Amino acid sequence: MFLADGWKDYELIDCDKGEKLERWGNRILVRPDPQIVWELDPTDRSPLWEQADARYVRSSTGGGSWHTFHKLPPSWTVNYHELTFGIKPMGFKHTGLFPEQAANWDWFSHIIQKSGRENVNVLNLFAYTGGATLAAASAGASVCHVDAAKGMVSWAKENAVLSGLSQRPIRYIVDDVKKFVQREIRRGRKYDGIIMDPPSYGRGPGGELWKIEQELYPLICLCMQVLSDDPLFFLVNTYTTGLSGSIMENIFRMTLRRQFGGSFAVDEVGLPVTSKSLVLPCGYSSRWQA
């Protein structure tokens, strides 16, 4: 498993009955997680469950809402090494950051830094609030950040300012990912590394429908056309249970491995539970490197 165990400002404290107890900086939140199918003995539960600042409660009719027990600020920040991110409770249980992805930030940052290249160009697709963008930029890369949601791109810019990276060469694009890559092919632009974190289901800014089971393989094939002749890495994150690690291995073997050689690894990415000898799985990461 790719383990995100380098955090100081984030902590997965405990997991029980479909919920996770997390510390984000100095705030404690409870959020639902369908992977937590076990139930703890009441004597084994962390006492911090009773000290949570807020809990996200799902509605029987869909969606849900935050129930606040102590006054929360509209937003606050957490740090990961030299990076700083704005955090705020959002709809659909999110906070604006996926902390398990720090395992991947460390992986590709090391590749960028050890490449010895003056210019490393990275394309970050479905880039959300910019965690991977800022990690790559901090490692010395020029980054093209693409997301269909204007609000998420604005948030990514704010995170760059918080991290002291606003002057780094980062290009922010609000666009449908597939259409953007097609235009990059026509423009002849090339990238040394590609990161993508696609949703299971979604719509682009023009209403374009995205279903990962149908769209992921064609998108990877498209992205192969914007890779440089000597690429460094390719990362795909998947959260859909129907896309197993073996399926991703087959896709990488038929695409990246066939064209560029190199090696790949596909495994679950996870967060350690600090009060137990447990690890919470958070989807799959598929990594190819030269």
N, C-alpha and C positions, 0 to 999 in steps of 0.2 A: 504494500500500500504506500502511496505517496502521502506522507504525513506532514500536516501543517503544524509543527510543534515549536515554531520560533517566536510566537506572540508573547508580548508582555501586557499589552493594553486590551487584549481580548482573551476570554477564557470560557470554555464550555465546562461549566461547573458540574452539571448533573443531567441525567436523562431519565424520564419516567412517563409511562402511559401516554405516549404520543406527543410529549412536550420536552423541550430542552430549556435548561436554565443557563443563561449566559451573562457574562460580565462584559460590558462594552465600556472601557474606561472605568469610571466610578459609578456606572449605572447598571442595574441588574434587570434583565428582561426575560420573560417567559414567552416562547414561541412554539407553535405546533410543528411537528416533523413526522411525516408518515413512516419513516424508517424506524422509529422508536416503538416497536411492537411489544416490548417487555414491560413488566410491572414490578417495581421494587417493593420489597418488604418495607412497611412504614418506618421501621427502625433504621433502615439503610438509606433513607432519603436525607439529602443535605439540609441542614437547618436554614440555609439561605433561600429555600423556596418561600419561606414566610417573610423574607425581606425584599422581595421583588418590587421594583418601581412600577412595572407595567406588565400586563399579560395580553397577548393577542388571542382573542376568542373567535373561533369560526362560528358562522351563522348556519343554521340548518337549511336556509334558503340560498346559500352561496355567499362567498365573501366572508366578511367578519369585521371586527373592530378592536381597537386597543382599549383596555380597561386600565386606567391609571390609578395607582394606589398612593404614590408620592408624586409631588409636582416634578414634571420633567421639563427641561428647557426645550425650545423648538428644535435645536440641534446642538451637537457637541462633537468633539474630535477624538480620534484614536490614532496612535502612531504604530507603524510597523517599520522598525529600524529608522531610516531617514525619511520615510514617507508619512504624510499626515492626511487623514481622510475625514470628511464631514459625515456624521451619522445622524439619522433622524428616523423615528418610527413612521413607516409609510403604510399605505393600503396593501392588502395581500401579504401581511406579516413581514415585509422586507424592511431593511435598515439602510440600504444603499451600498452594502459591501458584502462580499462572500468571503469570509475569512479563510476558508479551506484553500482558496486559490493562492495563498501565500506560498504554498509548496511549489507551485508552478512558477511564481515570480522568481523564487530563488534559483530554480533550475535554468530558466532561459537567461536570467541576468548573468549567471556564471558563464554561459556559452558566449554571450555578447562580449563580456569583459575579457575572456580568454581567447577570443578570435584573433586579436591583434590587428583588426581592421580599423582604419580611420573612420570609415563611413559604413554603418550598419543600418539598413532601412527595414523597419518592421511595420507590418500591416496588422492592425487589431480590429477584427470584425465582431459585431454585436458587442461593442466595447463598453457599454453601460456607463458607470461613473468613473471609469478610468484607472482601476487598480493595476491592471496589466500594462496599460499605457505608461503610467508613471514609473512602474518598476523598470520597464525597458528604457525609458528616457533617462532615469537615474543611472542606469548601467552604461549609458553613453550612446544609445541608439537615437536615430531620427524616427519618429512614429507617425503613422497615419491612423487616426482614431475615427472609426465609422460606426454610427448607430442611427437607427431610424427615429428615435425619440429625441426631440429637441431639448426637452427638459433634462434628460440624462447627459447629453453632451454639455449643456450649461453647467451641470453639477461636476462633470469631469474637469472643466476649466477651473471651477472653484477649488477643486482638490489640487490641481497643479499649482495654484497660487499658495494654498496652505502648505504645500510641500516644497515651496521655493523653486519650482520647476517651470514657472510661467514663461521664462525666456528660452527654454529648450525648444529645439525644432520639432514641434508637434502640430500636425495638421488635423483640424477637427472638421468632420464631415457629417451632416445630417442627411441620410439617404438610405434607400433600400440597398442592402448589402450586395445582392446578386447584380443589380443594375450598376452599382458602382464598380464592381470587379470587371464587368463587361466593358465599361468605359475605360478602365485602366489597361485592359488588354489592347483596345484600339489605340490608346495613347502610348503604348509601349513602355509603361512604367514597370519597374521590377523591384522585388523585395527579397531581402535575405532571410527574413523570418516572418511567419504568419501565425497569428493567434486567433482562434475563433471560439466563442462561447454561445452557441446558438440556443434559442429557446426550443422547447418541444413543439410549441404552437404559437403563432403570432401573425401580425399583419404589419406590412410596411407603411410608410407615410402616405402612399397612394392607394392603400387598401390591398396591397399584394399579400396573398395568402402564403403562409409558411407552415409546412408540416415536416418535421425533421426526418421522418422515415422516408419521405419522398424526395426531399430537397438536399439532404446532406451530401450524399455521394456526388451528384452533379456539381454542387458548389465546390467540393474539394477538387474535382477535375478542372473546374474553371480556375481555381486559385493556382493550380499547377502552372498555368500559363503566365502568371505574374511573378513566379519565383525566378530569382536570378539564376545564372548558369552554375553558380557555386553556393547554394543556399546553406544556411546554418541550422535552422530548426523549423518545425511545424507542430503546432499544438491545437488539439481539438478537445473541448470539454463537452460531455454529454450527460444529461440527467434523466433521459428517458429510459425506463426499465426495459423496453423492447430492444434497445440497442446495446447488446451485451459486449463485453470485452472482446470476445471472439469475432464478432461482426466488425468491430473497429480494426482488429488485427488484419482481417481479410481486406478491408478497404485500404489500409496503409500498405499492405503487401502488393496490392494491384496497382497502386498509384506511386507513392513516394519511393518505396523500396525499389520498384521496377525501374523508375527513371533515374534515380539519384544514388541508389545503393544505400549506404549508411545503416543505421540501426533504429529500431523502434521499441517502445515499451508501452503497454496498455495496462492500467491498473486502477483500482478505486483510489480516490483521494479522500482523506479523512481527517477528523479533528479528535485529538485525545480528550477524554473526559477526565478532568483533573481529580475528581473525588472518587473515581473508580478506575480499575484497570481495564477500561473499555475504550474503544475507538468508534466514533460515529461515522459511517460511510456517507459520503456526499457526492455520489455520482462517479463517473469515470473520466479519467484524463488519458488521452492518447498522445504520446510524445514521439516525434521522429527527430533525429539529429544526424548530421553528416558524419 
